[in-house]
Amino acid sequence: MFKKIYKEIKKYNTIVIARHIGVDPDALASQLALKESIKLTFPKKNVYAVGNGSSKFSYMGRLDKLEEFDNFLLIVLDTPDKKRIDYKDYSKARQTIKIDHHPFIEDFGGLEYIDDSASSTCEILMELLLNTKLKCNSEIAKLLYYGLVSDSNRFLFDSSTSKTFSLVSTYLSKYPLKLSSIYTNLYLRPLKEVRLEGYISLNMKVTENGVAYIILTNDIITKFKADSASAGNMINNFNFIDEVLVWIIVTEDVKNNNVRVNIRSRGPEINKIAEKYNGGGHAMASGARLSSIDEAEALISDIDYATENYIKKEMSKNENN
């Protein structure tokens, strides 16, 4: 499949690279890395990385403002379903390539490479570059490392496999990187965000089944001079609470007129519930979009019910062993 993807990239003079709404490091880094790789390999091609960005990730690079084009190749990264593509003109593409590490939801109608065992879309792109004539350099390797480290939560998730470490080893051997600066860019935070995280710790509620949750209204987010995206991205900072199996951060996003939900789990699978609420993702890490704060109660209730059933099943297994 990598050879087929390369063949399509070689064929088109204009290429648009898109990803999912709600930018995160893996989505953005994979976009920018693939763009730079194609430009390095084919300098005369017009390649655009599109979508709404975030100043939080400005250290990775800038996205492009796109004019309308005909006869272009669209490459969609890190996105399992069409409704989550952060590019309104995706249906105008002459050909579409989908590269993703989320569980399959729907066909995009073109070439598709999906590996839901991969830690990140950046991990898949590492393979793509190694198995085709697409070129790489230290800056591209750094972008790929940003995305892989972030989506694997610094190699803490089970999606970090021997293949993941082998690819990282290969790239670090070819392209020595200053890892300390990479981790500083990814995890250095302003004091206002640290204070908001403290507020979350003090005010989160925990159900009897071990579901921790907090609803951050726009007033709360504004009080700490933060934004909805940075508040939601704090979800991975609450991994290791002994009494908690699932944790949820609900944030009101006034700018985009919706409500973001970030969900993580150490027990029940949560992606099917997220899909019910205009979202999706991985079994243990998902997100959703609500039209109002009022919907959050139903989502939390569904997750709490799933967690209760998970606990019962685990107890039953232990009794039978």
HUFEN-V393435 format. One line per field, one symbol per residue. phi: phi as a letter, one per 30 degrees, with the letter a starting at -180 (. if undefined). A space follows every 10 residues. Layout:
phi->???
//
This chain:
phi->.edddddddd dcdcbcccad diebeddddd edddeddddd dbeddcbbcb kdcadecddd kcdcccddbc hccccccibd bddcdcadcd ddddbbccba bdedcadcib dbbbbdcdda dddddededd cbdddbbddd dddddedddd dchiiddddd cddedddddd ddddbecddd ddddddbdbd eddddddddd edcdcbddci ccabccdddd ddechcbddd ddddeddcdc cedccbbbcc bdcdechabd bcbbbcbddc ddddddchbl kcecbbbbbc daeeddeddd dddddddedd dddddddddd d
//
